[in-house]
């Protein structure tokens, strides 16, 4: 299974629209993990219309209607992986250290945003993945049996 992982779109405050490459990939993937800071609800609804397997959480810059529509955190089970989704908060540094306890112990992968910096590391036995900001980068996560592969791509 192949998933688009995005965060920090900031539409319409910093971007005017979702990058066309992200729109194309969203339609082709098995699902989307979107990690907040959409800003407006129309952006969320557009992403949901592109792929029916949409999983999203709100971020600190999202308007109230987005925060009413999406949860702050979500857990998704795919095969042997239990994946926690959150945006993150506070300082843009050391986010994994702050959010590691936001999820139950059975969560073994945590997807987060907020820092605008791509990341893929293991901390306290959990894998932390950040696709960076969708103004510049996006991630592709592939799950095949017991393997989870993540790669960051720059928008062209």
One Martini backbone bead per residue (centre of mass of N, CA, C, O) as a GRO file, in nm:
protein
  156
    1UNK     BB    1   0.098   0.035   0.019
    2UNK     BB    2   0.023   0.384  -0.073
    3UNK     BB    3   0.116   0.704   0.079
    4UNK     BB    4   0.031   1.023   0.142
    5UNK     BB    5   0.241   1.275   0.306
    6UNK     BB    6   0.115   1.568   0.478
    7UNK     BB    7   0.196   1.921   0.559
    8UNK     BB    8   0.163   2.245   0.577
    9UNK     BB    9  -0.008   2.421   0.350
   10UNK     BB   10  -0.125   2.709   0.392
   11UNK     BB   11  -0.444   2.766   0.304
   12UNK     BB   12  -0.419   3.103   0.193
   13UNK     BB   13  -0.166   3.237   0.352
   14UNK     BB   14   0.098   3.100   0.172
   15UNK     BB   15  -0.096   2.958  -0.023
   16UNK     BB   16  -0.327   2.908  -0.297
   17UNK     BB   17  -0.251   2.597  -0.354
   18UNK     BB   18  -0.226   2.288  -0.441
   19UNK     BB   19  -0.004   2.111  -0.568
   20UNK     BB   20  -0.034   1.934  -0.859
   21UNK     BB   21   0.137   1.687  -0.770
   22UNK     BB   22  -0.030   1.623  -0.516
   23UNK     BB   23  -0.297   1.576  -0.658
   24UNK     BB   24  -0.203   1.340  -0.833
   25UNK     BB   25  -0.105   1.150  -0.602
   26UNK     BB   26  -0.370   1.137  -0.437
   27UNK     BB   27  -0.520   0.967  -0.662
   28UNK     BB   28  -0.302   0.714  -0.670
   29UNK     BB   29  -0.325   0.644  -0.391
   30UNK     BB   30  -0.445   0.460  -0.106
   31UNK     BB   31  -0.374   0.732   0.063
   32UNK     BB   32  -0.407   0.991   0.326
   33UNK     BB   33  -0.179   1.188   0.525
   34UNK     BB   34  -0.287   1.467   0.728
   35UNK     BB   35  -0.102   1.715   0.956
   36UNK     BB   36  -0.198   1.999   0.916
   37UNK     BB   37  -0.226   2.322   0.825
   38UNK     BB   38  -0.446   2.415   0.610
   39UNK     BB   39  -0.669   2.637   0.748
   40UNK     BB   40  -0.899   2.551   0.548
   41UNK     BB   41  -1.173   2.351   0.474
   42UNK     BB   42  -1.150   2.330   0.162
   43UNK     BB   43  -0.885   2.171   0.166
   44UNK     BB   44  -0.991   1.920   0.303
   45UNK     BB   45  -1.223   1.857   0.102
   46UNK     BB   46  -1.042   1.820  -0.142
   47UNK     BB   47  -0.873   1.584  -0.038
   48UNK     BB   48  -1.119   1.395   0.007
   49UNK     BB   49  -1.201   1.397  -0.304
   50UNK     BB   50  -0.928   1.249  -0.406
   51UNK     BB   51  -0.951   1.047  -0.138
   52UNK     BB   52  -1.129   0.816   0.055
   53UNK     BB   53  -0.843   0.761   0.222
   54UNK     BB   54  -0.869   0.983   0.469
   55UNK     BB   55  -0.624   1.125   0.706
   56UNK     BB   56  -0.684   1.370   0.968
   57UNK     BB   57  -0.546   1.666   1.128
   58UNK     BB   58  -0.508   1.930   1.323
   59UNK     BB   59  -0.372   2.255   1.358
   60UNK     BB   60  -0.268   2.563   1.487
   61UNK     BB   61  -0.362   2.726   1.201
   62UNK     BB   62  -0.644   2.644   1.212
   63UNK     BB   63  -0.954   2.682   1.174
   64UNK     BB   64  -1.239   2.616   1.347
   65UNK     BB   65  -1.375   2.430   1.130
   66UNK     BB   66  -1.141   2.227   1.128
   67UNK     BB   67  -1.145   2.162   1.439
   68UNK     BB   68  -1.442   2.047   1.415
   69UNK     BB   69  -1.378   1.821   1.185
   70UNK     BB   70  -1.106   1.747   1.324
   71UNK     BB   71  -0.874   1.594   1.494
   72UNK     BB   72  -0.582   1.604   1.687
   73UNK     BB   73  -0.602   1.285   1.689
   74UNK     BB   74  -0.489   0.966   1.540
   75UNK     BB   75  -0.562   0.612   1.474
   76UNK     BB   76  -0.398   0.369   1.255
   77UNK     BB   77  -0.444   0.047   1.109
   78UNK     BB   78  -0.169  -0.129   0.928
   79UNK     BB   79  -0.134  -0.411   0.989
   80UNK     BB   80   0.149  -0.399   1.205
   81UNK     BB   81   0.063  -0.093   1.208
   82UNK     BB   82   0.053   0.177   1.444
   83UNK     BB   83  -0.079   0.499   1.367
   84UNK     BB   84   0.007   0.822   1.458
   85UNK     BB   85  -0.165   1.138   1.453
   86UNK     BB   86  -0.011   1.468   1.433
   87UNK     BB   87   0.119   1.790   1.453
   88UNK     BB   88   0.196   1.955   1.697
   89UNK     BB   89   0.390   2.172   1.929
   90UNK     BB   90   0.544   2.449   1.974
   91UNK     BB   91   0.835   2.403   1.922
   92UNK     BB   92   1.031   2.302   1.633
   93UNK     BB   93   1.188   2.148   1.846
   94UNK     BB   94   1.172   1.837   1.982
   95UNK     BB   95   0.897   1.690   1.919
   96UNK     BB   96   0.922   1.384   1.983
   97UNK     BB   97   0.975   1.432   2.290
   98UNK     BB   98   0.679   1.554   2.339
   99UNK     BB   99   0.487   1.320   2.175
  100UNK     BB  100   0.544   1.023   2.273
  101UNK     BB  101   0.294   1.036   2.507
  102UNK     BB  102   0.022   1.077   2.323
  103UNK     BB  103   0.042   0.763   2.297
  104UNK     BB  104   0.012   0.455   2.300
  105UNK     BB  105   0.223   0.179   2.301
  106UNK     BB  106   0.106   0.049   2.023
  107UNK     BB  107   0.239   0.281   1.892
  108UNK     BB  108   0.502   0.272   1.621
  109UNK     BB  109   0.392   0.530   1.458
  110UNK     BB  110   0.467   0.886   1.401
  111UNK     BB  111   0.286   1.145   1.262
  112UNK     BB  112   0.417   1.475   1.174
  113UNK     BB  113   0.461   1.827   1.205
  114UNK     BB  114   0.523   2.196   1.218
  115UNK     BB  115   0.846   2.232   1.135
  116UNK     BB  116   0.903   2.191   0.809
  117UNK     BB  117   1.082   1.924   0.867
  118UNK     BB  118   1.215   1.658   0.769
  119UNK     BB  119   1.158   1.321   0.916
  120UNK     BB  120   1.343   1.006   1.024
  121UNK     BB  121   1.300   0.837   1.334
  122UNK     BB  122   1.412   0.690   1.636
  123UNK     BB  123   1.218   0.703   1.949
  124UNK     BB  124   1.157   0.508   2.198
  125UNK     BB  125   1.064   0.275   1.973
  126UNK     BB  126   0.971   0.498   1.768
  127UNK     BB  127   0.850   0.617   1.465
  128UNK     BB  128   0.937   0.929   1.314
  129UNK     BB  129   0.732   1.131   1.084
  130UNK     BB  130   0.818   1.401   0.848
  131UNK     BB  131   0.732   1.578   0.541
  132UNK     BB  132   0.701   1.860   0.594
  133UNK     BB  133   0.622   2.106   0.366
  134UNK     BB  134   0.380   2.143   0.107
  135UNK     BB  135   0.546   2.389  -0.016
  136UNK     BB  136   0.806   2.164  -0.078
  137UNK     BB  137   0.703   1.883   0.050
  138UNK     BB  138   0.670   1.518   0.038
  139UNK     BB  139   0.534   1.197   0.120
  140UNK     BB  140   0.613   0.840   0.092
  141UNK     BB  141   0.428   0.556   0.207
  142UNK     BB  142   0.524   0.213   0.240
  143UNK     BB  143   0.327  -0.088   0.278
  144UNK     BB  144   0.483  -0.424   0.322
  145UNK     BB  145   0.389  -0.592   0.555
  146UNK     BB  146   0.683  -0.554   0.759
  147UNK     BB  147   0.713  -0.284   0.585
  148UNK     BB  148   0.839   0.061   0.615
  149UNK     BB  149   0.848   0.317   0.376
  150UNK     BB  150   1.024   0.640   0.350
  151UNK     BB  151   0.981   0.938   0.136
  152UNK     BB  152   1.118   1.240   0.018
  153UNK     BB  153   0.984   1.513  -0.179
  154UNK     BB  154   1.023   1.753  -0.416
  155UNK     BB  155   0.895   2.002  -0.560
  156UNK     BB  156   0.859   2.105  -0.920
   0.00000   0.00000   0.00000
